[in-house]
């Protein structure tokens, strides 16, 4: 009885803390703006703006990667998924973490040795510049757009809930404020300012999750078995400890999980805003250290989510979480309120807000760099533009992307935005990863193979999602009243990723043109040894 009473108070009282949350948000914004202003003092060259002057150490960059990667979906979504679906919810954590081994073993060091500012630098190193850069920029912008849309729409719903703001007008105002702050951070601070925001956010997020984890364990005598037993007792569902609660209901749902897992594991190593972080360190060795640090920090955080998810199930109950404003995403804030009242809720709210700001800032600078560096400087101006002109275009692009993401976030309110994140991972895994792997490891890979793979992966992922149950055919679909779905899975990864690899191979074997053997040999030596990389990167 005590738990349900506490739950009732929590669900009703969460909006009464809006003023306190607003004050904590204000303090966070003030501190980070000071940091961004200080960081912006040395932004003089393109390398300063795009890559923070390559001045960050491995541990610093690893912390920033963790801050960039642990989005609101990681914190709020996974805690909620575990609280409601138990074991199956934790599978997200495993997929997100295992993904970093792909980045560490296959991508990080070689990418740092062969690139300059963007993913397209690597892909076009030994291939034809114009078609490859255009294709890479389009896939980069597509991934960033879908990711930004999800984050902005999520920001509106979450922050409105935590601040007690009701209605679409209030949520639209919140989205506009988040977008304006994002534009200011990236416009003034560039990659250096964005990196420091991400480091602050990572420290806050992991520290906040650690405090809540210890608190939850202390309430259950630091006994994980007792915590799991309490979760079963409160939810009245023993299946919360077993596999299959979410993905074991049918053969289609099992296949859907395999598809999602493929997208998560392979998509992470090809997310443009994650790849761009490898250029902020001075050497390939530091890039490798970055990923090792990121793996440790992200792994520890995901262990925390296991305790927090089952803690929310034990102290709040899955039915109460699903019925609260914000649905499953409210599990972490409800747990914070149940543990430490308004103050802890305010701190966790600030962390969630910091999470969204840091991620959208990282996405925005990546999209701006891709357009300014790949499309404007290399395709439109054919490398006949100075660094100042390129950075001016990048800053203008930041404002344009910021406005588009604000309008998109307002338009996506109340929609099922989970598919946008899944689509971003699926597009990254389909359109980017095969081309990166082939470019780094296959000598015979050609421009035609790269273009076929990128456009084929991008197109197939978007088409399959458009005709999946995520968009139509179910009550929970984006377009609830319509039914034009023919693809049975929610995530297209199981089809679009192998298809993109196949198209990359097919395009290459059917290509009558061969690429420069000298360039292939140079890329191979540079990617493996780093010889010549520093000179190419600095000029």
C-alpha positions in Angstrom: 0.0 0.0 0.0 2.9 2.4 0.8 4.4 1.9 -2.6 1.1 2.7 -4.5 0.5 5.8 -2.3 4.0 7.0 -3.0 3.5 6.4 -6.7 0.3 8.4 -6.7 2.0 11.3 -5.0 5.0 11.0 -7.4 2.8 11.1 -10.5 0.8 14.0 -9.3 3.6 16.0 -7.7 6.1 15.7 -10.5 4.7 18.9 -12.1 4.7 20.9 -8.9 8.6 21.0 -9.0 8.6 23.0 -12.2 10.0 26.2 -10.7 12.9 24.3 -9.0 13.7 22.4 -12.2 13.7 25.7 -14.1 16.2 27.3 -11.6 18.5 24.2 -11.9 18.2 24.3 -15.7 19.1 28.0 -15.7 22.2 27.4 -13.6 23.3 24.6 -15.9 22.8 26.8 -19.0 24.7 29.7 -17.4 27.7 27.5 -16.4 27.9 25.9 -19.9 27.6 29.2 -21.7 30.6 30.5 -19.7 32.5 27.4 -20.6 31.6 27.8 -24.3 32.6 31.4 -24.4 36.0 30.6 -22.9 36.5 27.8 -25.3 35.6 29.9 -28.3 38.6 32.3 -27.7 41.0 30.2 -29.8 38.6 29.4 -32.7 40.8 30.8 -35.5 41.0 28.1 -38.1 38.9 25.5 -39.7 40.7 22.8 -37.7 39.8 24.8 -34.5 36.1 25.1 -35.4 35.6 21.6 -36.8 38.1 19.5 -34.7 38.8 21.7 -31.6 42.4 22.2 -32.9 43.0 18.5 -32.3 43.8 19.5 -28.7 41.9 16.9 -26.6 43.5 14.0 -24.9 42.2 10.4 -25.3 40.5 10.4 -21.8 39.0 13.8 -22.4 37.7 12.8 -25.9 36.5 9.5 -24.5 34.4 11.3 -21.9 33.0 13.6 -24.6 32.2 10.6 -26.8 30.3 9.1 -23.8 28.5 12.4 -23.4 27.7 12.5 -27.1 26.5 8.9 -27.3 24.5 8.6 -24.0 21.4 10.5 -25.3 18.1 11.0 -23.6 17.1 7.6 -25.2 19.9 5.9 -23.3 19.1 7.4 -20.0 15.3 7.7 -20.0 14.4 5.2 -22.7 16.5 2.2 -21.4 15.6 2.7 -17.8 11.9 2.8 -18.8 12.3 -0.3 -21.1 13.9 -2.3 -18.3 11.2 -1.2 -15.8 8.4 -2.3 -18.1 10.0 -5.2 -20.1 12.7 -6.3 -17.8 15.4 -8.5 -19.4 14.4 -7.5 -23.0 14.8 -3.8 -22.1 18.4 -4.5 -21.0 19.2 -6.0 -24.4 19.3 -2.4 -25.7 22.1 -1.7 -23.3 24.0 -4.7 -24.5 23.6 -3.8 -28.1 24.7 -0.2 -27.6 27.8 -1.3 -25.7 28.9 -4.1 -27.9 28.7 -1.7 -30.8 31.8 0.1 -29.5 34.0 -3.0 -30.1 33.2 -2.6 -33.8 34.3 1.1 -33.6 37.5 0.2 -31.6 38.6 -2.8 -33.7 37.7 -1.7 -37.2 37.2 2.0 -37.5 38.7 4.5 -34.9 42.4 4.4 -35.5 42.3 4.0 -39.3 39.7 6.8 -39.6 41.9 9.2 -37.6 44.9 8.4 -39.8 43.2 8.9 -43.1 40.7 11.7 -42.4 40.7 15.4 -41.8 37.3 16.7 -40.6 34.5 14.4 -41.9 33.6 10.9 -42.9 33.7 11.9 -46.6 37.4 12.8 -46.3 38.1 9.1 -45.7 35.7 7.8 -48.3 36.9 10.1 -51.0 40.6 9.7 -50.2 41.2 7.2 -53.1 37.9 7.5 -54.9 36.4 10.3 -57.1 35.8 13.3 -55.0 32.6 14.8 -56.3 30.2 11.8 -56.4 31.5 10.3 -53.2 31.4 13.5 -51.2 27.9 14.3 -52.3 26.7 10.8 -51.4 28.5 10.9 -48.0 27.1 14.4 -47.2 23.6 13.3 -48.1 23.8 10.2 -45.8 25.4 12.3 -43.0 22.7 14.9 -43.2 19.9 12.2 -43.3 21.3 10.5 -40.1 21.7 13.9 -38.3 18.2 15.1 -39.4 16.4 12.0 -38.1 18.4 12.0 -34.9 17.9 15.7 -34.4 14.1 15.4 -35.0 13.9 12.6 -32.3 15.9 14.6 -29.8 14.0 17.9 -30.3 10.6 16.2 -30.1 11.7 14.3 -27.1 13.0 17.5 -25.5 9.6 19.1 -25.9 7.8 16.3 -24.2 10.3 15.6 -21.5 11.1 19.2 -20.4 7.5 20.2 -20.6 6.6 17.3 -18.2 9.4 18.2 -15.8 8.6 21.9 -15.8 4.9 21.5 -15.6 4.2 23.1 -19.0 1.1 21.7 -20.7 -0.2 21.9 -24.2 1.4 22.0 -27.6 2.1 25.7 -27.4 4.2 25.2 -24.2 6.0 22.3 -25.7 6.7 24.3 -28.9 8.2 27.1 -26.8 10.5 24.5 -25.0 11.7 23.1 -28.3 12.4 26.6 -29.6 14.5 27.4 -26.5 16.4 24.2 -26.8 17.0 24.9 -30.5 18.1 28.5 -29.8 20.6 27.3 -27.1 22.0 24.7 -29.4 22.5 27.3 -32.2 24.3 29.6 -29.7 26.6 26.8 -28.3 27.7 25.6 -31.8 27.9 29.1 -33.4 30.1 30.5 -30.7 32.0 27.5 -29.3 32.5 25.3 -32.4 33.7 21.7 -31.7 35.7 22.9 -28.7 32.8 24.4 -26.9 30.5 21.5 -27.9 33.1 19.0 -26.5 33.3 20.7 -23.1 29.5 20.7 -22.9 29.6 17.0 -23.7 32.2 16.3 -21.0 30.3 18.3 -18.4 27.1 16.4 -19.4 28.8 13.0 -19.2 30.2 13.6 -15.7 26.7 14.9 -14.5 24.9 12.0 -16.1 27.2 9.2 -14.8 27.4 10.8 -11.3 23.6 11.2 -11.1 23.0 7.6 -12.2 25.6 6.4 -9.7 24.0 8.2 -6.8 20.6 6.8 -7.7 22.0 3.3 -8.2 23.7 3.2 -4.8 20.5 4.6 -3.2 18.3 1.9 -4.8 20.7 -0.8 -3.8 20.9 0.6 -0.2 17.1 0.3 0.0 17.4 -3.4 -0.8 20.4 -4.2 1.5 22.8 -4.0 -1.5 21.4 -7.4 -2.5 20.5 -7.6 -6.2 18.4 -10.7 -5.7 16.2 -8.8 -3.2 15.8 -5.9 -5.7 14.7 -8.3 -8.5 12.3 -10.0 -6.1 10.8 -6.7 -5.1 10.4 -5.8 -8.8 8.5 -9.1 -9.4 6.3 -8.5 -6.3 5.4 -4.9 -7.2 4.7 -5.5 -10.9 3.1 -8.9 -10.2 4.8 -10.2 -13.2 7.6 -12.9 -12.8 8.2 -12.8 -16.6 10.0 -9.4 -16.0 13.1 -11.5 -15.2 12.9 -13.8 -18.2 13.8 -13.2 -21.9 11.0 -12.8 -24.3 8.6 -10.4 -22.6 8.9 -7.9 -25.5 10.6 -9.8 -28.3 9.6 -13.4 -27.7 5.9 -13.2 -28.5 6.2 -14.4 -32.1 8.8 -15.4 -34.8 8.3 -11.9 -36.3 9.1 -10.1 -33.0 12.3 -12.3 -32.6 13.4 -11.4 -36.2 12.6 -7.8 -35.4 15.0 -7.9 -32.4 17.8 -9.4 -34.6 17.2 -6.6 -37.1 17.3 -3.9 -34.3 20.4 -5.5 -32.8 22.2 -5.4 -36.2 21.3 -1.7 -36.6 22.5 -0.8 -33.1 25.8 -2.8 -33.2 26.8 -1.8 -36.8 25.2 1.7 -36.8 27.2 3.1 -33.9 30.5 2.7 -35.7 29.2 4.7 -38.6 27.2 7.5 -36.8 28.7 10.8 -38.3 28.7 12.7 -35.0 30.6 9.9 -33.3 33.1 9.5 -36.2 33.8 13.2 -36.2 35.0 13.0 -32.6 38.0 11.0 -33.7 39.4 14.1 -35.4 39.6 16.1 -32.2 42.6 14.2 -30.9 46.2 14.7 -32.1 47.1 11.1 -33.0 45.6 7.7 -33.9 46.8 6.3 -30.6 44.8 8.9 -28.8 41.8 8.0 -31.0 42.1 4.4 -29.8 42.5 5.5 -26.2 39.3 7.7 -26.6 37.3 4.6 -27.6 38.7 2.5 -24.7 37.7 5.3 -22.2 34.3 5.6 -23.9 33.7 1.8 -23.6 34.5 1.9 -19.8 32.3 4.9 -19.1 29.4 3.7 -21.3 29.7 0.2 -19.9 29.5 1.4 -16.3 26.6 3.6 -17.1 24.6 0.7 -18.7 25.2 -1.4 -15.6 23.6 1.5 -13.6 20.6 1.4 -15.9 20.0 -2.3 -15.0 19.7 -1.4 -11.3 17.7 1.8 -12.0 15.2 0.0 -14.3 14.5 -2.8 -11.9 14.5 -0.2 -9.1 11.8 1.8 -10.8 9.8 -1.4 -11.3 10.2 -2.2 -7.6 9.4 1.2 -6.1 7.0 2.6 -8.7 5.5 -0.4 -10.6 5.4 -0.8 -14.4 1.6 0.0 -14.6 2.1 3.3 -12.8 5.1 4.2 -15.1 3.1 3.4 -18.2 0.2 5.5 -16.9 2.3 8.5 -15.9 2.7 11.6 -18.2 5.6 10.7 -20.6 4.9 7.0 -20.4 8.0 4.7 -20.1 10.3 7.7 -20.4 9.1 8.9 -17.0 10.6 5.9 -15.1 13.9 7.7 -14.3 12.3 11.0 -13.2 9.6 9.1 -11.1 12.3 7.0 -9.5 14.3 10.2 -8.7 11.3 11.8 -7.1 10.5 8.6 -5.1 14.0 8.5 -3.8 15.0 12.1 -3.1 11.9 14.3 -3.6 11.9 17.5 -5.6 15.7 18.2 -5.3 16.9 14.9 -6.7 14.2 15.2 -9.4 15.4 18.7 -10.3 19.0 17.4 -10.6 18.0 14.5 -12.7 15.9 16.8 -14.8 18.9 19.1 -15.4 20.9 16.0 -16.4 18.3 15.0 -18.9 18.2 18.5 -20.3 22.0 18.6 -20.5 21.9 15.2 -22.3 19.6 16.6 -25.0 21.6 19.8 -25.4 24.9 18.0 -25.7 23.6 15.5 -28.3 21.9 18.1 -30.5 25.0 20.3 -30.4 27.1 17.4 -31.5 24.7 16.5 -34.3 24.4 20.1 -35.5 28.2 20.8 -35.8 28.6 17.5 -37.7 25.8 18.3 -40.2 27.2 21.9 -40.6 30.8 20.5 -41.2 29.5 18.0 -43.7 27.7 20.6 -45.8 30.4 23.4 -45.5 33.5 21.1 -45.9 32.2 18.4 -48.3 29.5 20.2 -50.4 30.5 23.8 -50.4 34.3 23.7 -50.2 35.1 20.6 -52.1 32.2 20.2 -54.6 30.9 23.7 -55.3 34.1 25.7 -54.9 36.4 22.7 -55.8 38.8 23.3 -52.9 39.2 27.0 -54.0 38.1 28.6 -50.7 40.1 29.7 -47.7 39.4 28.3 -44.2 37.7 31.6 -43.1 35.2 31.3 -45.9 34.5 27.7 -45.2 33.9 28.4 -41.4 31.5 31.3 -42.3 29.4 28.9 -44.4 29.5 26.3 -41.6 28.2 29.0 -39.1 25.4 29.9 -41.5 24.5 26.3 -41.9 24.3 25.9 -38.2 21.6 28.5 -38.0 19.7 27.0 -40.9 19.9 23.4 -39.4 18.8 24.8 -36.1 15.7 26.5 -37.5 14.8 23.3 -39.5 15.3 21.1 -36.4 13.1 23.4 -34.3 10.3 23.4 -36.9 10.7 19.6 -37.4 10.6 19.0 -33.6 7.4 21.1 -33.3 5.9 19.1 -36.2 6.8 15.8 -34.6 5.2 16.5 -31.2 3.1 13.6 -30.0 4.3 11.3 -32.8 6.1 8.0 -32.3 9.6 9.4 -32.4 11.3 6.1 -31.5 11.4 5.1 -35.1 13.5 8.2 -36.0 16.3 7.0 -33.7 16.1 3.5 -35.1 16.1 4.9 -38.6 19.2 7.0 -37.9 21.0 3.9 -36.7 19.7 1.8 -39.6 20.7 4.5 -42.2 24.2 4.8 -40.6 24.7 1.0 -40.6 23.3 0.7 -44.2 24.6 3.7 -46.0 27.9 4.5 -44.1 29.4 1.4 -42.6 29.8 -0.8 -45.7 31.5 2.0 -47.6 33.8 2.8 -44.7 34.8 -0.9 -44.3 35.3 -1.4 -48.0 37.3 1.8 -48.3 39.6 0.9 -45.5 40.0 -2.9 -46.2 39.3 -3.7 -49.9 41.9 -2.5 -52.4 39.6 -3.1 -55.5 36.7 -1.0 -54.1 35.6 1.7 -56.7 33.6 4.9 -56.8 30.7 3.1 -58.4 30.6 0.6 -55.5 30.7 3.4 -52.9 27.9 5.4 -54.6 25.7 2.3 -55.1 26.2 1.2 -51.5 25.5 4.6 -49.9 22.4 5.4 -52.0 21.1 1.9 -51.9 21.5 1.6 -48.1 19.9 5.0 -47.5 17.0 4.4 -49.9 16.2 0.9 -48.8 16.3 1.9 -45.1 13.9 4.8 -45.6 11.5 2.9 -47.9 11.3 -0.2 -45.6 10.6 2.1 -42.6 7.9 4.0 -44.5 6.1 0.8 -45.2 6.6 -0.8 -41.8 4.1 -1.0 -38.8 6.0 1.9 -37.2 4.3 4.3 -39.7 1.0 2.7 -40.4 -1.2 -0.4 -39.7 -1.3 -0.4 -35.8 -2.9 1.8 -33.1 0.6 2.8 -32.0 1.7 3.7 -35.5 2.6 7.3 -36.6 -0.5 7.5 -38.9 -3.0 5.6 -36.7 -5.9 5.6 -39.2 -4.0 4.4 -42.2 -2.7 1.0 -43.2 -0.2 0.8 -46.1 2.4 -1.4 -44.4 3.8 -4.5 -46.1 7.2 -4.8 -44.4 6.5 -6.7 -41.1 9.5 -5.5 -39.1 9.9 -2.2 -37.2 13.6 -1.9 -38.1 14.9 -2.4 -41.6 18.5 -3.4 -40.6 18.3 -7.1 -41.4 17.5 -6.3 -45.0 19.1 -2.9 -45.7 22.5 -3.6 -44.2 23.3 -6.8 -46.2 21.8 -5.1 -49.3 24.2 -2.2 -48.9 27.2 -4.5 -48.5 26.0 -6.5 -51.6 25.5 -3.3 -53.7 29.0 -2.1 -52.7 30.4 -5.4 -54.0 28.2 -5.5 -57.1 28.9 -1.9 -58.1 32.7 -2.6 -57.8 32.8 -5.8 -59.8 30.7 -4.3 -62.6 32.7 -1.1 -62.7 34.9 -1.0 -65.8 36.9 1.9 -64.3 39.7 1.2 -61.8 40.9 3.5 -59.1 44.5 4.9 -58.7 46.8 2.1 -57.4 49.1 4.8 -56.0 46.3 6.3 -54.0 45.2 2.9 -52.8 48.7 2.1 -51.6 49.0 5.5 -49.9 45.7 5.1 -48.1 46.7 1.6 -46.9 50.0 2.7 -45.5 48.6 5.8 -44.0 45.6 4.0 -42.3 47.8 1.3 -40.8 50.9 3.4 -39.8 49.7 7.0 -39.7 52.7 8.0 -41.8 51.9 11.2 -43.7 48.6 11.7 -41.8 49.7 14.7 -39.7 50.8 16.7 -42.8 47.6 16.0 -44.7 45.5 16.8 -41.7 47.1 20.2 -40.9 47.1 21.5 -44.5 
